Amino acid sequence: MRAAAEWKDYELLDASDGERLERWGDIILVRPDPQIIWKTQKNDKLWKEAHARYHRSQSGGGHWERLRQMPESWQISYGVLKFNLKPMGFKHTGLFPEQAVNWDWMSEAIRRAGRPVRILNLFGYTGAATLACVAAGAHVTHVDASKGMVAWGRENAALSGLADRPMRWLVDDCGKFVLREQRRGNTYDAIVMDPPSYGRGPGGEVWKLEDQIYPLLLECAALMSEQPLFFMVNSYTAGLSPSVMGYMLDSILTPRLGGRTQADEIGLPVTQSGLVLPCGATAIWCGEI
């Protein structure tokens, strides 16, 4: 497992009985996590001093319970990157901290390439991967179906002092955008995608990851340039293990482009136990690296 262990402004303090105890800067949150099936002792006093706790609803969704006074939004940093956070529906805050291990990997790959790198970030959310790549020197095209998420990404770019770097922020259905890029003859040296398990596009298009990820990967492969650097796919869907995603990338890209594929879980260190909580999976096809 690859762990995001370089955080200073984020900390997974403890994990027990279906919940995470997390520090986001100075704000302490308790959020549900269905894979935390163990019931260890909750010895950290911050379990009882959290600013807010997210409660799931039996009918789906849920709500935040504010327990202490806290701002509507606040900021944290990861190196030169700065992010605006706020409690959102479905327990989110606007950032997936475990992805920091991938931001670091991509940044290093871009720097080592020693040449201009064009990157396509699909399902770009609030822009963390985009900003990590831009800060490392890449040109990034950021695509997400949510106008609000794209606007949030722009805010994070401004907070990070990167607003003037080469980025395109596009509100679009990712699958349709990829097909249009094919017709336009555009290519990219690297592609990164963090698709949701389920969602809807701007026109109400239904997205279900298990049904649509392989066809999308096939279409994206046609956008790889003659100097391909990497192709990264993230998944939070239990049915798509690292090995399954790695197999798809390997079978699609390696016969035509060579290179190699690596796949693994990513996770977050838990301060209380010293163990690492699995938080998703990443498969990476590497070209010239």
C-alpha positions in Angstrom: 0.0 0.0 0.0 1.2 3.5 -0.8 0.4 5.9 2.1 0.0 9.7 2.0 2.4 10.3 4.9 3.7 13.8 4.2 0.7 15.8 5.5 1.2 18.5 8.1 -2.3 20.2 7.9 -4.2 16.9 7.8 -4.1 14.0 10.2 -6.2 10.8 10.5 -6.1 10.7 14.3 -8.1 7.5 14.9 -10.4 5.0 13.1 -13.0 2.9 14.9 -16.6 1.6 14.9 -17.4 2.9 11.4 -15.9 6.4 11.9 -12.8 8.4 11.2 -11.5 11.1 13.6 -9.7 13.6 11.5 -7.9 16.9 11.9 -8.2 19.3 9.0 -5.9 22.2 10.0 -7.5 23.3 13.3 -10.9 21.7 12.6 -11.7 18.3 14.0 -14.3 16.2 12.1 -15.9 12.8 12.6 -17.0 11.2 9.4 -18.4 7.7 8.6 -16.4 5.1 6.8 -18.2 1.7 6.2 -14.9 -0.3 5.9 -13.9 0.5 9.4 -15.6 -2.6 10.9 -13.3 -2.9 13.9 -14.3 -1.6 17.3 -11.1 -0.5 19.1 -11.1 1.8 22.1 -11.7 5.4 21.3 -9.1 6.8 23.7 -8.3 10.0 21.9 -10.1 12.8 23.8 -10.8 14.6 20.5 -13.6 12.1 19.8 -15.6 14.1 22.3 -14.3 17.5 21.2 -15.0 17.4 17.4 -16.3 20.5 15.7 -18.8 18.5 13.6 -19.9 14.9 13.0 -21.6 13.6 9.8 -24.6 11.3 10.4 -25.7 8.9 7.6 -29.4 8.6 6.9 -31.1 5.2 6.6 -32.8 6.5 3.5 -29.6 7.7 1.9 -27.4 10.8 2.2 -27.1 12.3 5.7 -26.4 15.5 7.5 -23.7 17.4 9.5 -24.2 18.0 13.2 -22.3 21.1 14.3 -21.0 20.4 17.8 -18.7 23.4 18.3 -18.4 26.8 16.8 -16.5 26.5 13.5 -16.1 28.6 10.3 -18.3 27.9 7.2 -15.0 27.3 5.3 -11.3 27.2 6.1 -8.0 26.6 4.4 -5.2 24.0 4.6 -2.0 23.5 2.8 0.1 20.7 1.2 3.4 22.1 0.3 2.8 25.1 -2.0 -0.8 24.0 -2.6 -3.6 25.6 -0.7 -7.2 24.3 -0.5 -10.5 25.9 0.6 -12.5 23.4 2.6 -16.1 23.2 3.8 -18.5 20.5 5.0 -20.6 19.3 2.1 -23.3 16.7 1.4 -22.4 13.0 1.4 -19.7 13.7 4.2 -17.2 15.4 1.8 -15.0 18.4 2.5 -13.8 19.2 -1.0 -10.5 17.2 -0.8 -9.4 13.6 -0.7 -6.2 13.7 1.4 -5.1 10.2 0.5 -4.6 11.4 -3.0 -1.5 13.4 -1.9 0.6 10.3 -2.5 -0.5 10.5 -6.2 0.1 14.3 -6.4 3.7 13.7 -5.3 4.1 10.8 -7.8 2.8 12.9 -10.7 4.9 15.9 -9.7 8.1 13.9 -9.7 7.2 12.3 -13.1 6.7 15.7 -14.6 9.9 17.1 -13.3 11.9 14.1 -14.4 10.5 14.3 -17.9 12.5 17.4 -18.4 10.2 18.6 -21.2 6.8 20.3 -21.7 4.1 18.0 -20.6 0.4 18.3 -21.5 -2.0 16.6 -19.1 -5.7 15.9 -19.2 -7.4 15.7 -15.8 -10.8 14.1 -16.1 -13.4 14.2 -13.3 -11.0 16.9 -11.9 -13.2 17.8 -8.8 -11.8 20.8 -6.9 -8.5 20.7 -8.7 -5.9 19.2 -6.4 -4.3 17.0 -9.0 -4.5 19.8 -11.5 -2.7 22.2 -9.2 0.0 19.6 -8.3 0.8 19.0 -11.9 0.8 22.7 -12.9 3.1 23.5 -9.9 5.5 20.9 -11.3 5.5 22.6 -14.7 2.8 20.9 -16.7 0.0 22.4 -18.9 -3.3 20.9 -17.6 -6.8 20.7 -19.1 -9.2 20.2 -16.2 -12.6 18.7 -17.0 -15.5 18.2 -14.6 -19.3 18.0 -15.1 -20.0 20.2 -12.1 -19.8 24.0 -12.6 -19.5 24.4 -8.8 -16.5 22.1 -8.6 -14.7 23.8 -11.5 -15.3 27.2 -9.8 -13.9 25.7 -6.5 -10.9 24.5 -8.4 -10.3 28.0 -9.7 -10.5 29.3 -6.2 -7.9 26.8 -5.0 -5.6 27.8 -7.9 -5.8 31.5 -6.8 -5.2 30.6 -3.2 -2.1 28.6 -4.3 -0.8 31.5 -6.3 -1.1 29.4 -9.5 -3.9 31.2 -11.3 -1.6 32.5 -14.0 -0.2 29.1 -14.9 -1.2 27.2 -18.1 -4.6 25.6 -17.2 -7.9 25.2 -19.0 -11.0 24.8 -16.7 -13.9 23.1 -18.5 -17.4 22.2 -17.4 -18.2 19.2 -19.6 -19.2 15.6 -19.7 -15.9 13.8 -19.6 -16.8 11.0 -22.1 -18.2 13.5 -24.6 -15.2 15.7 -24.2 -12.8 12.9 -24.9 -14.7 12.1 -28.2 -14.5 15.7 -29.3 -10.8 15.8 -28.6 -10.3 12.8 -30.8 -12.1 14.5 -33.6 -10.1 17.7 -33.1 -6.9 15.6 -33.2 -5.7 16.8 -29.8 -3.3 14.6 -27.8 -1.9 14.5 -24.2 1.3 13.3 -22.7 -0.5 12.1 -19.6 -4.0 11.5 -18.4 -5.3 11.3 -14.9 -8.9 10.5 -13.9 -10.7 10.1 -10.6 -14.1 9.0 -11.7 -17.0 8.7 -9.2 -18.7 5.4 -8.6 -22.0 6.9 -9.7 -23.0 10.3 -11.0 -24.8 12.3 -13.6 -23.5 14.6 -16.3 -24.7 18.2 -17.1 -27.5 16.8 -19.3 -28.6 14.1 -16.8 -26.4 11.4 -18.3 -26.0 8.5 -15.9 -22.5 7.4 -15.0 -21.9 4.0 -13.4 -18.2 3.2 -13.0 -18.3 -0.6 -13.5 -20.2 -0.3 -16.7 -18.4 2.6 -18.3 -14.8 2.7 -17.1 -13.4 0.3 -19.7 -15.0 1.9 -22.8 -13.8 5.3 -21.5 -10.3 4.0 -21.0 -10.3 2.7 -24.6 -11.4 6.2 -25.9 -8.8 8.0 -23.8 -6.0 5.7 -25.1 -6.5 7.3 -28.5 -5.6 10.7 -26.9 -2.1 9.6 -25.8 0.7 11.5 -27.6 3.8 10.1 -29.3 5.7 10.8 -26.1 3.4 9.3 -23.5 4.4 9.8 -19.9 1.7 8.2 -17.7 -1.9 7.3 -17.4 -3.4 7.2 -13.9 -6.8 5.9 -12.8 -8.3 6.1 -9.3 -11.2 4.1 -7.9 -13.2 4.1 -4.7 -15.4 1.3 -5.9 -15.0 -1.9 -4.0 -15.5 -4.1 -7.1 -12.6 -2.5 -8.9 -9.5 -3.7 -7.2 -6.1 -2.3 -8.0 -5.4 -5.5 -10.0 -8.5 -5.1 -12.1 -7.7 -1.5 -13.0 -4.1 -2.4 -13.6 -5.2 -5.2 -15.9 -7.4 -2.9 -17.9 -4.6 -0.3 -18.4 -2.0 -2.9 -19.2 -4.2 -4.6 -21.8 -5.1 -1.3 -23.5 -1.9 0.6 -23.4 1.1 -1.7 -23.2 0.7 -3.6 -26.5 0.7 -0.3 -28.4 2.9 1.9 -26.3 5.2 -0.4 -24.3 5.9 0.8 -20.8 4.7 -0.9 -17.6 1.8 -0.8 -15.2 1.7 -0.6 -11.4 -1.4 -0.9 -9.2 -1.9 -0.7 -5.5 -4.1 0.5 -2.7 -3.6 4.0 -1.4 -4.2 5.0 2.2 -3.7 7.2 5.2 -1.6 6.6 8.3 -3.7 6.4 11.5 -1.9 8.2 14.4 -3.6 6.2 17.2 -2.7 2.7 15.9 0.3 3.3 13.7 -1.4 1.4 10.9 -2.6 2.5 7.5 -6.3 2.8 6.6 -7.0 1.8 3.0 -8.8 4.6 1.2 -9.0 3.6 -2.5 -7.0 2.2 -5.3 -4.8 3.6 -8.1 -3.4 2.0 -11.3 -0.7 3.8 -13.2 0.7 3.0 -16.6 4.2 4.5 -17.0 5.7 5.3 -20.3 9.2 6.8 -20.3 9.6 6.7 -16.5 
